[in-house]
Amino acid sequence: MHKTAEVIYPDSFEDKIKFTRIRELVKESCMSGLGREVVDEMGFSTNFEEVELQQLQTNEFKKVCLEEDNFPLGYFIDVRSPLGRIRTEGRFMDETELFDLKRSLTTINDICRFFTKKEDEDYPNLKELVSQVSVFPFILDNIDGILNKFGKIKDNASPELARIRKDIFNKQNSISRRLSAILKRAKSDGLVDSDVSVSIRDGRAVIPVPAANKRKLGGIVQDESATGKTSFIEPAEVVEINNELRELEYAERREITRILIETADMIRPYIEDIMESYRFMGTIDFIRAKARFAISINAILPNYKKQQNFIWKEAIHPLLYLQHKAANKDVIPLDMELSTPKQRLLLISGPNAGGKSVCLQTVGLVQYMFQCGLLVAMDEGSQMGFFKHIFMDMGDEQSIENDLSTYSSHLFNMKHFLRHSQKQTLILIDEFGTGTEPMLGGAIAESVLEQLNKQEVFGVITTHYTNLKHMASMTEGIENGAMLFDTGRIMPLYKLQIAQPGSSFAFEIARKIGLPENILSSAKEKIGQEHVDYDKNLREIVRDKRYWEQKRNTIRINEKKLADVLERYQLDLQNVKKERKEILEKAKVEAEYLLSNANKEIENTIRTIKETQANKEKTRIARQKLEGFKEVAVDKKASDASIDKKIRQIEDREKRKANRKNKQEKEKSVAEKLRPKKEEATPLQKGDNVRLKGQSTPGEIMKIHGKEATVAFGSISTIVKLNRLERVNKQAVKRSNITNPMASISNVGDKVRERKLTFKADIDVRGKRTEEAIQLVMNHLDEAVICEASEVKILHGKGNGILRVMIREQLNTLPFVSSFRDEQLQFGGSGITIVELG
């Protein structure tokens, strides 16, 4: 996979085409050093099957990045160095390294499980890759047995360690009790200040004592303050216990070392297999980085074949794309085709700064990226070819050490091209033939180009030489190409046009810059009219071709629009005819139905009149309905267009009548309900259920005094005038209690009292992310305030102190927090914050 001089030429090829920058961008997407190492190994491959596999894997991972949101990205940690160290008997991994091994092996296990659970057709190549990876559940179980979730050795990692830590805990408690008693006695004797607390010096518990009193408190001076005014005394009563505690700590350390050595002995036989798993992790990291980079440049996997022909549509230089994207500009894409036998070599000409070199660099970079396993930015209809050599001559390779001039370096490159080129070679030559006398340089370039064409190589060449343009137009295998130029604005368009030579536009550019006209006239005379006319004809051809292409494109667009409009009108006409036919048929059926039922309607009307015994109102309604039916029937026969309108008028009329009737019945029912009953006419009395007029909340009269009454609405009592109250029945009271929010007040109080009984003032947020921990603390403090707690303990641990600082910054912003402080040293010190609520 590594490039050689015979495959890629020159050695500075990657720098010239800016592939080194591509490598850096891919590295930036890696999550670990494992992946970055693989990026460093990435190179041009001539193995088609290898390139194909890399392309398919990258394309599948691109799909993972775009469509999956649960791919495991937890811990891509490189633990190869500690693993290599424990190859030696008696060596071991410390707690942190063992914890990293556990987390990274878990990530590898999760990656394998992720792809194993997918269908074969989803990610076939990635699934095949993970099928060869070993996972080590027994190692993970063993590490879980000795490490807790924070990566520290568990107390029960061994029976001996459990015993030692229990003894340490008892000794610490004993020391704490004795120190507290000694400190209390010292304070009462006036030997220390009242606000002094126990400190730790060199791992031993001491009491800060003014230097003048250090002889009065028996013990050993373990340290002094910088000013010498304070001495830190270890009381004689706890010296022996501290020594015993120190011995227990040594024993604890020895036992932990023994456990770690035992674990290393268990891991040692599987080190090589574990190393392979880490190489897999690096590969996955590398593939993911390539996929992420592909997404950033809108790259795809185009069609590809194991042959040298290629057809590129809208290919884009990736670095130019990223640069223009940052500036919110568009990149002009490149369309190009190299195919056997007519168009293997493309000779690009045109003005300086017109984009020739960028076009050449794009070809080299995109092809090199593809054969390095990277996706490329181009249209999906494109096709990539496959080459075994890429040779480039670009830029100035002059060297003082090798005694090479600019032209000599170009000739040296041409010598290499002629010697090593073949059918599977892609050559890239910038400014072909320059660096020496134009006539001689042009002649040599023409001969070299002729020989390269005979060797059937593929390639892109840029030049200004007219003789090479003539040669390309008359030689099979070589095709002219031009970088387009806007002659009106005298500026390049950066677009490649195949099948025509380009003009250098030297006189136009010189005139735009402001070179005197007499100088330009003199130059035309010196170069000869024939050469001037040739260049002029090229410009006119370019101008005329662009004009007619624009005309043709305009005609094509108008024809397409006209065809679309015609098709739409024909379709609309067909739909109109179809709908008209359906409407007429429907109207005819309805008219026949109405006429056939006319007699039935008349008989129904007569029967209605008889049954109501000629009631005037009923008779009038029946006659109106009959007249309406008659009008509909006659209008139906006379005009199909008015049928629906008449029917809707009759239906609306009937609906309005029904609505008026329903409204009258509702109003009557409401009036009857609101009409006071006999018992309601009696004066209001104490104990009656009442409500305010216009309101729905019921209450109870607690007391009547004159024209006013005291009424209890739930738990609220108020004085209301009697004329604003009205009596309500018991059913209304029950319904209101169901929906009345005041009724739930007592329930809320019960819940608060219940919460007070179960509330715990301590909260443990160790191991939580900062944002999650702060949210938990805020919720806990809210509950503490509701439960009227006066003090809360927050266990956040010591660690780096970040969580402690963030929590305390948040506490400073809370109005109901009166103060906070560290817990006493023997009970946790700065690892616990005590919050006073007030």
Residue pairs with C-beta under 8 A, 6 or more apart in sequence:
1 41
1 42
1 43
1 44
1 45
1 47
1 50
2 41
2 43
3 13
3 43
3 44
5 11
6 389
6 420
7 44
7 46
7 388
7 389
7 390
8 44
8 368
8 389
8 390
8 391
9 389
9 390
9 391
9 392
9 413
9 416
9 420
10 16
10 392
10 397
10 413
13 19
13 364
13 368
13 390
13 392
14 20
14 23
14 368
16 361
16 364
16 392
16 394
16 395
17 361
17 364
17 365
17 368
17 392
18 319
18 361
18 365
19 365
19 368
19 369
19 372
21 319
22 293
22 318
22 319
22 365
22 369
22 374
23 39
23 40
23 42
25 293
25 296
25 322
26 39
26 42
26 289
26 290
26 293
26 374
27 35
27 36
27 39
27 289
29 288
29 289
29 290
29 292
29 293
30 36
30 39
30 285
30 286
30 288
30 289
31 73
31 76
31 285
31 288
32 76
32 77
32 78
32 281
32 282
32 285
33 78
34 76
34 78
34 278
34 279
34 281
34 282
34 285
35 76
35 282
35 284
35 285
35 286
35 288
35 289
37 282
38 282
38 283
38 285
38 286
39 286
39 289
42 286
42 372
42 373
43 372
44 368
44 371
44 372
44 390
45 51
45 54
45 371
45 372
45 373
46 371
46 388
48 306
48 386
51 370
51 371
51 373
51 386
52 304
53 125
54 373
55 301
55 304
55 370
55 373
55 375
56 125
56 301
57 125
57 126
57 129
57 287
57 373
58 287
58 290
58 291
58 294
58 301
58 373
58 374
58 375
59 291
59 300
59 301
59 375
60 123
60 124
60 125
60 126
61 126
61 287
61 288
61 290
61 291
62 291
62 294
62 295
62 375
63 123
64 71
64 123
64 126
64 288
64 291
65 71
65 288
65 291
65 292
65 295
66 295
70 114
71 111
71 114
72 107
72 110
72 111
72 114
73 107
74 103
74 106
74 107
74 110
75 100
75 103
75 104
75 106
75 107
76 104
76 107
76 281
76 285
77 100
77 103
77 104
77 107
78 104
78 278
79 97
79 100
79 101
79 104
79 278
80 275
80 278
82 93
82 97
82 100
82 101
83 93
83 101
83 267
83 271
83 274
83 275
84 271
85 91
85 93
86 92
86 93
86 264
86 267
86 268
86 271
87 268
87 271
89 268
90 261
91 261
91 264
92 257
92 260
92 261
92 263
92 264
93 101
93 260
93 263
93 264
93 267
94 260
95 147
95 151
95 152
95 153
95 256
95 260
96 151
98 143
98 147
98 151
98 260
98 263
99 143
99 147
99 151
101 139
101 143
101 267
102 140
102 143
102 144
102 147
104 278
104 281
105 135
105 136
105 139
105 140
105 274
105 277
106 140
107 281
108 133
108 135
108 277
108 278
108 280
108 281
109 135
109 137
109 140
111 130
111 281
111 284
112 130
112 133
112 135
115 123
115 126
115 127
115 129
115 130
116 127
116 130
116 131
118 127
120 127
126 287
129 280
129 283
129 284
130 280
132 280
133 276
133 277
133 280
134 273
134 274
134 276
134 277
135 277
136 270
136 273
136 274
136 277
139 266
139 267
139 270
139 274
142 263
142 266
143 263
145 154
145 157
146 153
146 154
146 157
146 259
146 263
147 153
147 154
148 154
149 767
150 766
150 767
153 161
153 256
153 259
155 161
155 162
155 165
156 162
157 256
157 259
158 255
158 258
158 259
160 255
161 252
161 255
161 256
161 259
164 248
164 251
164 252
164 255
165 252
167 248
168 245
168 248
168 249
168 252
171 241
171 244
171 245
171 248
172 245
172 826
173 826
174 241
175 205
175 238
175 241
175 242
175 245
175 826
176 198
176 205
176 826
176 827
178 235
178 237
178 238
178 241
179 198
179 205
179 207
179 235
179 238
179 826
180 198
180 826
182 207
182 217
182 235
182 237
182 238
183 192
183 196
183 197
183 198
183 207
186 192
186 207
186 209
186 217
187 193
187 194
187 196
189 216
191 209
191 210
191 213
191 216
191 217
192 207
192 208
192 209
192 210
192 213
192 217
193 210
196 207
196 208
197 824
197 825
198 205
198 206
198 207
198 824
198 825
198 826
199 205
199 206
199 207
199 208
199 232
199 825
200 206
200 825
201 222
201 223
201 232
202 222
202 223
203 246
203 249
204 222
204 234
204 242
204 246
205 234
205 238
205 242
205 825
205 826
206 222
206 223
206 232
206 233
206 234
207 217
207 219
207 232
207 233
207 234
207 235
208 225
208 230
208 231
208 232
209 217
209 230
209 231
209 232
209 233
210 229
210 230
210 231
211 224
211 228
211 229
211 230
211 231
214 221
214 231
214 233
217 233
217 235
218 235
218 236
219 233
219 234
219 235
219 236
219 237
219 239
220 233
220 234
220 236
220 239
221 231
221 232
221 233
221 234
222 232
222 233
222 234
223 231
223 232
224 230
224 231
224 232
225 231
225 232
234 242
267 274
290 373
290 374
290 375
291 375
293 299
293 374
294 300
294 374
294 375
296 322
297 316
297 318
297 321
297 322
297 377
298 316
298 321
298 377
299 318
299 374
299 375
299 376
299 377
300 375
300 376
300 377
300 378
300 380
301 375
302 376
302 378
302 379
302 380
302 381
302 382
302 383
302 384
303 381
303 382
303 383
303 384
304 370
304 383
304 384
304 385
304 386
305 383
305 384
305 385
305 386
306 386
307 385
307 386
308 338
308 340
308 344
308 385
308 386
308 387
308 423
308 424
308 426
308 458
309 338
309 339
309 340
309 383
309 385
310 336
310 337
310 338
310 339
310 367
310 382
310 383
310 384
310 385
311 336
311 337
311 339
311 382
311 383
312 334
312 335
312 336
312 337
312 366
312 378
312 382
312 383
313 333
313 335
313 378
313 379
313 381
313 382
314 333
314 334
314 335
314 378
314 379
314 382
315 333
315 334
315 335
315 336
315 362
315 366
315 376
315 377
315 378
315 379
315 382
316 331
316 333
316 334
316 362
316 377
316 378
317 331
317 334
317 358
317 361
317 362
317 365
317 366
318 365
318 366
318 369
318 376
318 377
319 365
320 331
320 358
320 362
321 331
321 377
324 330
324 331
332 355
332 493
332 494
332 495
333 378
333 379
334 359
334 362
334 363
334 496
335 496
335 498
336 346
336 363
336 460
336 496
336 498
337 343
337 498
338 344
338 345
338 346
338 385
338 458
338 459
338 460
340 456
341 456
341 476
341 477
342 476
342 477
342 479
343 477
343 479
344 453
344 456
344 457
344 458
344 459
344 477
344 478
345 449
345 452
345 453
345 457
345 458
345 459
345 460
345 461
345 472
345 477
345 478
345 479
346 459
346 460
346 461
346 478
346 479
346 481
346 498
347 449
347 461
347 462
347 463
347 468
347 469
347 472
347 478
347 479
347 480
347 481
347 501
348 356
348 359
348 360
348 460
348 461
348 462
348 463
348 481
348 482
348 483
348 496
348 502
349 356
349 462
349 463
349 464
349 468
349 469
349 480
349 481
349 482
349 483
349 501
349 502
349 503
349 504
350 356
350 482
350 483
350 484
350 485
350 492
350 502
350 503
350 504
350 505
351 483
351 485
351 492
351 502
351 503
351 504
351 505
351 506
351 509
352 504
352 509
353 492
354 483
354 484
354 485
354 492
354 493
354 494
354 502
355 483
355 492
355 494
355 495
355 496
356 430
356 462
356 483
357 394
357 430
357 462
358 494
359 460
359 462
359 483
359 496
360 394
360 428
360 429
360 430
360 460
360 462
361 394
363 426
363 428
363 460
364 390
364 392
364 426
364 428
366 376
366 377
366 378
367 384
367 385
367 387
367 390
367 426
368 390
369 376
370 376
370 384
371 386
371 387
376 384
385 458
387 424
387 425
387 426
387 458
388 422
388 424
388 425
389 420
389 421
389 422
389 424
389 425
389 426
390 425
390 426
390 427
390 428
391 413
391 416
391 417
391 420
391 421
391 425
391 426
391 427
391 428
392 427
392 428
392 429
393 410
393 413
393 414
393 417
393 427
393 428
393 429
393 430
393 432
394 428
394 429
394 430
395 430
396 406
396 409
397 404
397 406
397 409
397 410
397 412
397 413
398 404
398 405
398 406
398 408
398 409
399 409
404 412
405 435
406 435
407 434
407 435
407 436
407 441
410 434
410 435
411 444
414 448
417 427
417 429
417 448
417 452
417 457
418 448
418 451
418 452
418 455
421 427
421 452
421 455
421 457
422 455
422 456
422 457
423 455
423 456
423 457
425 455
425 457
425 458
425 459
426 457
426 458
426 459
427 452
427 457
427 458
427 459
427 460
427 461
428 459
428 460
428 461
429 459
429 460
429 461
429 462
430 462
431 462
431 463
431 464
432 445
432 449
432 461
432 462
432 463
432 465
432 468
433 441
433 442
433 444
433 445
433 446
433 463
433 465
433 468
434 441
434 464
435 441
438 465
441 465
442 465
442 466
442 467
442 468
443 467
445 463
445 465
445 468
446 465
446 467
446 468
446 471
449 461
449 468
449 471
449 478
450 471
450 475
452 459
453 475
453 477
453 478
456 477
461 468
463 469
464 504
466 531
466 534
469 480
469 501
471 478
472 478
472 479
472 480
472 501
473 480
473 501
479 498
479 499
480 498
480 499
480 500
480 501
480 502
481 496
481 497
481 498
481 499
481 500
481 502
482 496
482 497
482 500
482 501
482 502
482 503
482 542
483 492
483 493
483 494
483 495
483 496
483 497
483 502
484 492
484 493
484 494
484 495
484 496
484 497
484 502
484 542
484 546
485 491
485 492
485 493
485 502
485 503
485 505
485 542
486 492
486 493
487 505
487 508
487 539
487 542
487 543
490 505
490 508
490 509
490 511
490 512
497 542
500 541
500 542
500 545
501 538
502 538
502 542
503 535
503 538
503 539
503 542
504 535
505 539
506 535
507 520
507 523
507 524
507 535
508 539
510 520
511 517
511 520
524 532
583 640
584 640
587 636
587 640
587 643
588 640
590 636
590 643
591 633
591 636
591 637
591 640
591 643
594 629
594 632
594 633
594 636
595 633
595 636
595 637
598 629
598 630
598 633
601 626
601 629
602 626
605 622
605 623
605 625
605 626
608 618
608 619
608 622
609 618
609 619
609 622
612 618
612 619
625 650
628 646
628 649
628 650
628 653
629 650
631 646
632 643
632 646
632 647
632 650
635 642
635 643
635 646
636 642
636 643
636 646
680 727
684 690
684 701
684 704
684 709
684 722
684 725
684 727
685 701
685 704
686 701
686 702
686 703
686 704
687 700
687 701
688 700
688 701
688 727
689 698
689 699
689 700
689 727
689 728
689 729
689 730
689 732
689 733
690 698
690 699
690 700
690 701
690 711
690 725
690 726
690 727
690 728
691 697
691 698
691 699
691 725
691 726
691 728
691 732
692 720
692 724
692 725
693 724
693 725
693 726
696 736
697 713
697 714
697 736
697 740
697 742
698 713
698 728
698 732
698 733
698 736
698 737
699 711
699 712
699 713
699 714
700 711
700 712
701 709
701 710
701 711
701 725
702 709
702 710
702 711
702 712
702 717
703 709
703 710
704 710
704 722
707 721
707 722
707 723
708 719
708 720
708 721
708 722
709 719
709 720
709 721
709 722
709 725
710 717
710 718
710 719
711 717
711 718
711 719
711 720
711 725
713 742
714 740
714 742
714 743
714 745
715 742
715 745
715 746
716 742
737 743
752 786
752 787
755 783
755 786
755 787
756 787
756 788
759 783
759 784
759 787
759 789
761 784
761 789
761 791
761 792
761 793
762 792
762 793
762 795
763 776
763 777
763 780
763 792
763 793
763 794
763 795
764 795
765 772
765 773
765 776
765 777
765 794
765 795
765 796
765 803
765 807
766 795
766 796
766 797
767 797
768 776
768 803
770 802
770 803
770 806
773 796
773 803
773 806
773 807
774 806
774 807
774 810
777 794
777 807
777 810
778 810
780 792
780 794
781 792
781 814
781 816
781 817
781 835
781 837
784 792
784 837
785 816
785 837
789 837
790 836
790 837
790 838
791 834
791 835
791 836
791 837
792 834
792 835
792 837
793 823
793 832
793 833
793 834
793 835
794 807
794 832
794 833
794 834
794 835
795 828
795 831
795 832
796 803
796 804
796 807
796 831
796 832
796 833
797 803
797 804
797 831
798 804
798 829
798 830
798 831
801 830
804 830
804 831
804 833
807 833
808 820
808 833
811 817
811 820
811 833
811 835
816 837
816 838
817 835
817 836
817 837
817 838
818 836
818 837
818 838
819 835
819 836
820 833
820 834
820 835
820 836
821 833
821 834
822 829
822 830
822 832
822 833
822 834
823 829
823 830
823 831
823 832
823 833
823 834
